[in-house]
Amino acid sequence: MKPVIALIGRPNVGKSTLFNQITKSRDALVADFAGLTRDRKYGDAKYENKSFIVVDTGGIGESEGGIDSYMAEQSKTAINEADIIVFVVDARAGLLASDEQIARELRTLGKKVYLVANKVDGVHAEAALVEFYKLGMGEPLQVAASHGRGVQQMLEEVLTDVPEDEDEAEHDKATGLRLAIIGRPNVGKSTLVNRLLGEDRVVAFDQPGTTRDSIYIPYERDGRQYTLIDTAGVRRKGKVDEMIEKFSIVKTLQAIKDAHVIVVVLDAREGVVEQDLHLIGYALEAGRAMVIAINKWDNMTEYDRKQCKLDVDRRFDFIPWAKVHLISALHGTGVGDMYPTIHRAYDSSHLKVSPAKLTQILNDATEAHQPPMISGKRIKMRYAHMGGQNPPTIVVHGNKVDKTPADYRRYLENVFRKVYKLEGTPVRIDFKTSENPFEGRKSQMDERTAARKRRYIQKFKKAEKKFKR
């Protein structure tokens, strides 16, 4: 897991400017007045092969009422989540009572805290920083965030004990199959995670929004390595605060892209709603293998179960390859049956086939059902090869193949699915039209051929005139 570094301080000390310098972005709004940042903002950063997450927060310590109290709560949440705290002070304004108050609270946490004095440009640094020694946090690290001065030296000090990134191949081997659990709030994702793990690993409570962040949990089952990813529920826009909504969506999308297989959890009592379809759309866009879990199947009447099945069959007709499981995460009913489906989806998404075999299947498919005619000429598909995995991507080369209609594309997809028994994964087919090497080049004729052509044209014109007479 990446370490989390939180930028803490009172308003208008330059936390957002420092955030942008560290992340090498302009994600945080910056202006010369206090209180612009209200919600905490997360950003990925990397320095000398060390990756970490940096959190920008609103100012704290100057007011306890109104919106300032909510800003303070956001900052305190970031402090609790952080592994390292960067306490930012203003060298120009000097030491204020609110700085001393923040320092007292940070000292009680027992976390690693670095004191950073910003805005040292234009001031006598030694004279300006003397009073900050009263905070008892050692020598302040000097930066001028607006100009980027001192930021690298600060990162070297702050990241001293942070380990370098692991080799990606070794990391993938260690974590094995990555399985992400996604869905709307309160559909039972955390309960399902605990049931799959066989222990109460994450907090599961009958209240929407219990899970706030994506939680990666490595474990082993029957000698096979897994990493289970419990994600925050993605709410419909307008139901919650906009920034929380955006943060939840971003973290869930990151988990989807990081996973090999997605388990989409739905509430059987509520049926299939639009937000469920939006989440499935995110997974399809990422091209990930997918399993559908209809949770809370227990204590339902036969009529309600029948209606739920009809709704699922009708709304999920665009993903007929996705296996649907009817489960009860609370009681464990049907949960164990999901593992074989997950394994088949994973194996299908990592299909490996030689170009010769794919080309043979392509030729058999085009002989059984020829491609359509385009502008009087038939599309010619010559050979195929694998273009990628997760999702399996098949690249087809030929003439005018980029004009292939959608229904013939689906036909080819179904042929490849049937031959290789692909389950639980989307299949992408990319068409590459062969380029004409002589396109745009003028014909180069020798003088003898050109003279013959001129004589032929003159002879043709004389014959045409004689015919008209």
GIUR-V95222 format. One record per backbone hydrogen bond with DSSP energy under -0.5 kcal/mol. CO is the residue of the C=O (numbers start at 1). NH is the residue of the N-H. If there is no record, write none. Layout:
co=CO nh=NH
co=CO nh=NH
This chain:
co=3 nh=53
co=4 nh=6
co=4 nh=83
co=4 nh=84
co=5 nh=55
co=6 nh=8
co=6 nh=86
co=7 nh=57
co=8 nh=88
co=9 nh=60
co=10 nh=13
co=14 nh=18
co=15 nh=19
co=16 nh=20
co=17 nh=21
co=18 nh=22
co=19 nh=23
co=20 nh=24
co=20 nh=25
co=31 nh=33
co=33 nh=36
co=37 nh=59
co=41 nh=56
co=43 nh=54
co=45 nh=52
co=47 nh=50
co=49 nh=165
co=50 nh=47
co=51 nh=3
co=52 nh=45
co=53 nh=5
co=54 nh=43
co=55 nh=7
co=56 nh=41
co=65 nh=68
co=66 nh=69
co=66 nh=70
co=67 nh=71
co=68 nh=72
co=69 nh=73
co=70 nh=74
co=71 nh=75
co=72 nh=76
co=73 nh=77
co=74 nh=78
co=75 nh=79
co=76 nh=80
co=77 nh=81
co=78 nh=82
co=83 nh=112
co=84 nh=6
co=85 nh=87
co=85 nh=114
co=86 nh=8
co=86 nh=88
co=87 nh=116
co=89 nh=91
co=89 nh=118
co=90 nh=94
co=96 nh=100
co=97 nh=101
co=98 nh=102
co=99 nh=103
co=100 nh=104
co=101 nh=105
co=102 nh=106
co=103 nh=107
co=104 nh=108
co=105 nh=108
co=106 nh=109
co=106 nh=110
co=106 nh=111
co=112 nh=85
co=114 nh=87
co=114 nh=116
co=115 nh=141
co=116 nh=89
co=116 nh=118
co=117 nh=143
co=118 nh=91
co=120 nh=123
co=123 nh=125
co=124 nh=128
co=125 nh=129
co=126 nh=130
co=129 nh=132
co=130 nh=133
co=131 nh=134
co=132 nh=135
co=133 nh=136
co=141 nh=117
co=143 nh=120
co=144 nh=147
co=144 nh=148
co=144 nh=149
co=148 nh=151
co=149 nh=144
co=150 nh=154
co=151 nh=155
co=152 nh=156
co=153 nh=157
co=154 nh=158
co=155 nh=159
co=157 nh=160
co=159 nh=162
co=167 nh=171
co=168 nh=172
co=169 nh=173
co=170 nh=174
co=171 nh=175
co=172 nh=176
co=177 nh=179
co=177 nh=227
co=178 nh=180
co=178 nh=260
co=178 nh=261
co=179 nh=229
co=180 nh=182
co=180 nh=263
co=181 nh=231
co=182 nh=265
co=183 nh=234
co=184 nh=187
co=188 nh=192
co=189 nh=193
co=190 nh=194
co=191 nh=195
co=192 nh=196
co=193 nh=197
co=194 nh=198
co=194 nh=199
co=199 nh=201
co=205 nh=207
co=207 nh=210
co=214 nh=216
co=215 nh=217
co=215 nh=230
co=217 nh=228
co=219 nh=226
co=221 nh=224
co=224 nh=221
co=225 nh=177
co=226 nh=219
co=227 nh=179
co=228 nh=217
co=228 nh=230
co=229 nh=181
co=229 nh=231
co=230 nh=215
co=233 nh=235
co=236 nh=239
co=241 nh=245
co=242 nh=246
co=243 nh=247
co=244 nh=248
co=245 nh=249
co=246 nh=250
co=247 nh=251
co=248 nh=252
co=249 nh=253
co=250 nh=254
co=251 nh=255
co=252 nh=256
co=253 nh=257
co=254 nh=258
co=255 nh=259
co=256 nh=259
co=260 nh=289
co=261 nh=180
co=262 nh=264
co=262 nh=291
co=263 nh=182
co=263 nh=265
co=264 nh=293
co=265 nh=184
co=266 nh=268
co=266 nh=295
co=267 nh=270
co=267 nh=271
co=271 nh=273
co=273 nh=276
co=273 nh=277
co=274 nh=278
co=275 nh=279
co=276 nh=280
co=277 nh=281
co=278 nh=282
co=279 nh=283
co=280 nh=284
co=281 nh=285
co=282 nh=286
co=283 nh=287
co=283 nh=288
co=284 nh=287
co=289 nh=262
co=290 nh=323
co=291 nh=264
co=291 nh=293
co=292 nh=294
co=292 nh=325
co=293 nh=266
co=293 nh=295
co=294 nh=327
co=295 nh=268
co=297 nh=300
co=301 nh=305
co=302 nh=306
co=303 nh=307
co=304 nh=308
co=305 nh=309
co=306 nh=310
co=307 nh=311
co=308 nh=312
co=309 nh=313
co=310 nh=314
co=311 nh=315
co=312 nh=316
co=314 nh=317
co=316 nh=319
co=317 nh=320
co=319 nh=322
co=321 nh=424
co=323 nh=292
co=325 nh=294
co=325 nh=327
co=327 nh=297
co=328 nh=332
co=328 nh=333
co=332 nh=335
co=332 nh=336
co=333 nh=328
co=335 nh=338
co=336 nh=339
co=337 nh=341
co=338 nh=342
co=339 nh=343
co=340 nh=344
co=341 nh=345
co=342 nh=346
co=343 nh=347
co=344 nh=348
co=345 nh=349
co=346 nh=350
co=348 nh=351
co=349 nh=390
co=354 nh=358
co=355 nh=359
co=356 nh=360
co=357 nh=361
co=358 nh=362
co=359 nh=363
co=360 nh=364
co=361 nh=365
co=362 nh=366
co=363 nh=367
co=364 nh=368
co=365 nh=369
co=372 nh=379
co=374 nh=377
co=377 nh=374
co=379 nh=381
co=380 nh=382
co=380 nh=399
co=383 nh=397
co=385 nh=395
co=388 nh=393
co=392 nh=428
co=393 nh=387
co=393 nh=388
co=393 nh=395
co=394 nh=396
co=394 nh=430
co=395 nh=385
co=396 nh=432
co=397 nh=382
co=397 nh=383
co=398 nh=434
co=399 nh=380
co=400 nh=403
co=401 nh=404
co=405 nh=409
co=406 nh=410
co=407 nh=411
co=408 nh=412
co=409 nh=413
co=410 nh=414
co=411 nh=415
co=412 nh=416
co=413 nh=417
co=414 nh=418
co=415 nh=419
co=416 nh=420
co=417 nh=421
co=417 nh=422
co=424 nh=290
co=426 nh=392
co=428 nh=394
co=428 nh=430
co=430 nh=396
co=431 nh=433
co=432 nh=398
co=435 nh=437
co=436 nh=439
co=438 nh=441
co=443 nh=445
co=446 nh=450
co=447 nh=451
co=448 nh=452
co=449 nh=453
co=450 nh=454
co=451 nh=455
co=452 nh=456
co=453 nh=457
co=454 nh=458
co=455 nh=459
co=456 nh=460
co=457 nh=461
co=458 nh=462
co=459 nh=463
co=460 nh=464
co=461 nh=465
co=462 nh=466
co=463 nh=467
co=464 nh=468
co=465 nh=469
